[in-house]
Amino acid sequence: MEKQRKWDLSLQERKEAEMISLLRQAGFSRRRFDAFDEYALFDQNRAFLKKDHMLTFTDAHGKLHALRPDVTLSVMKQTAYRPADLYRIYYQENVFRFSNKTHQYGLHRQIGAEEISPEGMSDGFEVLELARHILALLGSSSVLVLSHMGFLLSNQWYLDQTEAEQEQIISYIAQKNPHDLKKYLTQLRCPEAVSRGLLAATRLSGKPDTVLEEIRNEHWGKELEQAAEEVCALVQRFPAATAIEEKMPTVLLDFSLVNPLSYYNGIIFQGFVKPCSQYVLSGGRYDKLAMRFMSWPCRAIGFAVELNVLEELWQQERT
């Protein structure tokens, strides 16, 4: 048993070292953060966090702090007001989050990467490709699921709804629940053309080019078509399959992947490694959040690897 535990630890350490090596080779530099930050940083950005629960404490000087529920905000705080340039950083940190299931706080270990660039310098492809390679080294059978929040954020009818109504629409889409979504859209008096596109999002899943073709053939709306076109354009830039590339993740486009975090405004993605049903990697583009901190026009994209989930996966493989 002790030998197995040491083997698991060795595997975990080796995989984490391999991820960090990939990040460094891609030009990412490490940033370190305290376990806590000013409470005001998270409180003023609750619209982006969607988190009402934080562990807080007051320091010896009477200043209120919070154990960090999110690393990206701390990255933005550190990067703000720097000269316009390309910033690529990675981190290996803990975050503290409240679980609605257990009603307790939990510590989550993450390795993450963030790229902040002047507008027009980077389209985020290299970060997406990096996420793809990290998934490949985490397991021999992995899947990278892509989506794009643009099909909602370019939909004026959706934007005109209240925050609570938007969250309910997102919830039904994420649940792949067209029945209740249709009833809800009828209740909101959603126009038929808009309703068709939102209902289609609950079922549009598959190879990116196949999904795009279906959208065009069925006339699901310009919002879905434009979002699918942008995803396909990025996917087409992945290197052609070789003996090594055959071990790379399967790439799918699934519009039921929608993220309630308000800072995502473009492509979003999740990575899965079989047989684990939970995602082990997630990320996306968050230009709107970055613009709240930067003094220059910029774009931002990043992802985080959930080490806790991977630890459970590797332990299961050894039992």
C-alpha positions in Angstrom: 0.0 0.0 0.0 2.8 2.3 0.9 4.6 1.5 -2.3 1.4 2.3 -4.3 1.0 5.6 -2.5 4.6 6.5 -3.4 4.0 5.5 -7.0 0.9 7.7 -7.2 2.8 10.6 -5.7 5.6 10.1 -8.2 3.2 10.0 -11.1 1.5 13.2 -9.8 4.8 15.1 -9.4 6.0 13.9 -12.8 2.8 15.1 -14.6 2.9 18.4 -12.8 6.5 18.9 -13.8 5.7 18.0 -17.4 2.9 20.6 -17.5 5.2 23.3 -16.1 7.8 22.3 -18.7 5.3 22.8 -21.5 4.3 26.2 -20.1 7.9 27.4 -19.9 8.7 26.2 -23.4 5.8 28.2 -24.7 7.2 31.3 -23.1 5.2 31.5 -19.9 6.9 32.9 -16.8 5.8 31.9 -13.3 3.9 34.3 -11.0 3.4 33.6 -7.3 0.6 34.9 -5.2 -0.3 35.0 -1.5 -3.1 32.7 -0.4 -5.3 35.8 0.1 -5.9 39.2 -1.5 -7.8 42.3 -0.6 -11.5 41.6 -0.1 -12.4 44.7 -2.2 -10.8 43.1 -5.3 -13.3 40.2 -5.2 -16.2 42.2 -3.9 -15.9 44.8 -6.6 -15.9 42.1 -9.3 -18.7 39.9 -8.0 -20.4 40.3 -11.4 -17.5 38.4 -12.9 -17.1 35.9 -10.1 -20.7 34.9 -9.5 -19.6 33.9 -6.0 -21.4 35.1 -2.9 -19.3 33.1 -0.4 -15.8 34.0 0.6 -13.6 33.2 3.6 -12.6 36.6 5.0 -10.4 37.9 7.8 -9.2 41.3 9.2 -5.5 41.9 9.5 -3.7 43.6 12.4 -4.3 47.0 10.6 -8.0 46.5 10.3 -7.9 45.7 6.6 -10.3 43.1 5.2 -8.9 40.3 3.2 -10.3 37.1 1.6 -8.8 33.7 0.8 -8.6 33.8 -3.0 -11.6 32.2 -4.8 -10.1 33.0 -8.2 -6.6 33.4 -9.5 -7.4 35.4 -12.6 -8.4 38.5 -10.7 -5.1 38.5 -8.8 -3.3 38.1 -12.2 -5.2 41.2 -13.5 -4.3 43.2 -10.4 -0.6 42.4 -10.8 -0.6 43.1 -14.5 -2.6 46.3 -14.4 -0.9 49.6 -15.5 2.1 47.9 -17.1 3.2 49.1 -20.5 1.3 47.6 -23.4 3.1 44.3 -24.2 2.5 40.6 -24.5 2.3 38.9 -21.1 2.3 35.2 -20.6 2.3 33.9 -17.1 1.6 30.6 -15.4 0.9 29.8 -11.7 0.6 26.8 -9.4 -1.7 28.0 -6.6 -4.6 27.1 -4.3 -8.1 28.6 -4.5 -10.7 28.3 -1.8 -14.3 27.8 -3.0 -17.7 27.2 -1.4 -19.6 24.2 -2.5 -23.3 24.4 -2.9 -23.5 20.6 -2.6 -21.6 20.2 0.7 -22.1 23.7 2.0 -18.4 23.8 3.0 -15.3 25.5 1.7 -12.7 23.4 -0.1 -9.1 23.9 -1.2 -8.6 23.4 -4.9 -5.1 23.1 -6.4 -4.5 24.5 -9.8 -1.9 25.0 -12.5 -3.0 27.7 -14.8 -1.9 29.9 -17.7 -2.9 33.4 -18.7 -2.1 35.5 -21.8 -2.8 39.2 -21.9 -1.9 41.0 -25.2 -2.4 44.3 -26.9 -5.5 44.2 -29.2 -4.6 42.7 -32.5 -1.4 41.0 -31.4 -2.7 37.5 -30.4 -5.9 35.7 -31.2 -5.4 33.1 -28.4 -4.6 30.2 -30.7 -1.3 29.4 -29.0 -3.0 29.2 -25.6 -5.6 26.9 -27.0 -2.9 24.7 -28.6 -1.0 24.6 -25.3 -4.2 23.4 -23.5 -4.5 20.7 -26.2 -1.0 19.5 -25.5 -1.4 19.5 -21.8 -4.5 17.3 -22.1 -2.5 14.9 -24.3 0.1 14.4 -21.6 -2.6 13.9 -18.9 -4.1 10.8 -20.5 -4.1 8.6 -23.6 -7.8 9.2 -24.2 -8.9 12.8 -23.8 -11.4 15.2 -25.3 -11.2 19.0 -25.8 -14.7 20.5 -25.9 -15.0 24.0 -27.4 -17.8 26.5 -27.4 -18.2 30.2 -28.0 -20.2 32.7 -25.8 -20.6 35.0 -28.8 -23.8 33.2 -29.8 -25.4 34.6 -26.6 -23.4 37.9 -26.2 -24.2 39.0 -29.8 -27.9 38.2 -29.4 -29.6 41.5 -28.5 -32.8 39.8 -27.3 -30.8 37.8 -24.8 -28.9 40.9 -23.6 -32.1 42.7 -23.0 -33.2 40.1 -20.4 -32.5 40.5 -16.7 -29.5 38.8 -15.1 -31.7 36.2 -13.5 -33.4 35.4 -16.8 -30.1 35.1 -18.6 -28.8 32.7 -15.9 -31.9 30.6 -16.2 -31.5 30.4 -20.0 -27.9 29.4 -19.6 -28.9 26.8 -17.0 -31.3 25.1 -19.4 -28.8 25.1 -22.3 -26.1 23.6 -20.1 -28.5 20.9 -18.9 -29.4 20.1 -22.6 -33.0 20.6 -21.6 -34.9 21.9 -24.7 -38.3 21.1 -23.1 -38.1 23.5 -20.2 -36.1 26.0 -22.2 -38.9 26.2 -24.8 -41.5 26.7 -22.0 -39.3 29.4 -20.4 -38.7 31.2 -23.7 -42.4 31.2 -24.4 -43.0 32.7 -21.0 -40.5 35.5 -21.9 -42.2 36.0 -25.2 -39.0 35.3 -27.1 -39.3 35.8 -30.9 -39.5 32.5 -32.8 -36.3 33.1 -34.8 -34.3 33.7 -31.6 -36.0 30.8 -29.8 -35.0 28.4 -32.6 -31.3 29.3 -32.2 -31.3 29.0 -28.4 -33.1 25.6 -28.5 -30.6 24.4 -31.2 -27.8 25.2 -28.8 -29.0 22.4 -26.4 -28.3 19.8 -29.0 -25.5 21.1 -31.4 -22.6 18.9 -30.6 -20.0 17.1 -32.7 -17.0 17.7 -35.0 -16.7 21.5 -35.5 -17.1 21.5 -39.3 -20.1 19.1 -39.0 -21.8 21.4 -36.5 -21.1 24.5 -38.7 -22.6 22.7 -41.7 -25.8 21.8 -39.8 -26.2 25.4 -38.5 -26.0 26.7 -42.1 -28.3 24.1 -43.5 -31.0 24.5 -40.8 -30.7 28.3 -40.7 -30.3 28.4 -36.9 -29.3 32.1 -36.9 -26.3 34.3 -37.6 -25.2 34.3 -33.9 -24.6 30.6 -33.9 -23.1 30.6 -37.4 -20.5 33.3 -36.6 -19.6 31.6 -33.3 -19.1 28.3 -35.0 -17.1 29.9 -37.8 -14.6 31.4 -35.3 -14.2 28.0 -33.5 -13.7 26.2 -36.8 -11.1 28.7 -38.0 -9.0 28.0 -34.8 -9.4 24.2 -35.1 -8.3 24.2 -38.7 -5.0 25.6 -37.6 -4.2 22.6 -35.4 -1.3 20.6 -37.0 -2.2 17.8 -39.3 -2.4 14.4 -37.7 0.8 12.4 -37.5 1.8 9.4 -35.4 2.3 11.7 -32.5 -0.8 13.8 -33.2 -2.9 10.7 -33.1 -2.5 10.8 -29.3 -3.9 14.3 -29.2 -7.4 15.0 -27.7 -10.5 14.5 -29.8 -11.9 18.0 -30.6 -15.6 18.7 -30.3 -17.8 21.7 -30.7 -20.7 21.7 -28.2 -22.9 24.8 -27.7 -24.4 23.4 -24.5 -21.0 24.3 -22.9 -21.9 27.7 -21.6 -20.2 29.4 -18.6 -22.1 31.5 -16.1 -19.0 33.5 -15.2 -19.6 36.9 -16.8 -16.0 37.5 -17.8 -16.0 35.0 -20.6 -16.9 36.8 -23.9 -15.5 34.6 -26.6 -14.2 31.0 -27.1 -14.5 28.8 -24.0 -13.3 25.2 -23.5 -13.1 22.2 -21.2 -10.9 19.2 -21.2 -11.8 15.7 -20.2 -9.6 12.6 -19.6 -11.3 9.2 -19.6 -12.6 7.6 -17.4 -13.2 10.8 -15.3 -16.6 12.4 -15.9 -15.5 15.8 -14.4 -13.5 18.3 -16.5 -9.8 18.5 -15.6 -9.1 21.7 -17.6 -11.2 24.7 -18.3 -10.7 28.2 -19.7 -11.7 30.8 -22.2 -11.4 34.4 -23.5 -12.1 37.2 -21.0 -11.4 40.5 -22.7 -14.1 42.4 -20.8 -12.5 41.6 -17.4 -9.0 42.5 -18.6 -10.2 45.8 -19.9 -11.5 46.7 -16.4 -7.8 46.6 -15.2 -5.6 47.5 -18.1 -4.9 51.1 -19.2 -4.6 50.0 -22.9 -6.8 48.0 -25.3 -6.1 44.4 -24.8 -7.3 40.8 -25.2 -6.9 38.0 -22.6 -7.3 34.2 -22.6 -6.4 31.6 -20.0 -7.1 28.2 -18.5 -6.7 26.2 -15.3 -5.9 22.6 -14.7 -7.8 21.1 -11.7 -5.1 19.1 -9.9 -7.6 17.7 -7.3 -9.6 16.0 -10.0 -6.5 14.5 -11.5 -5.3 13.2 -8.1 -8.6 11.3 -7.8 -8.3 10.0 -11.3 -4.8 8.7 -10.9 -5.7 7.1 -7.6 -8.7 5.3 -9.2 -6.4 4.0 -12.0 -4.1 2.3 -9.3 -6.9 0.7 -7.3 
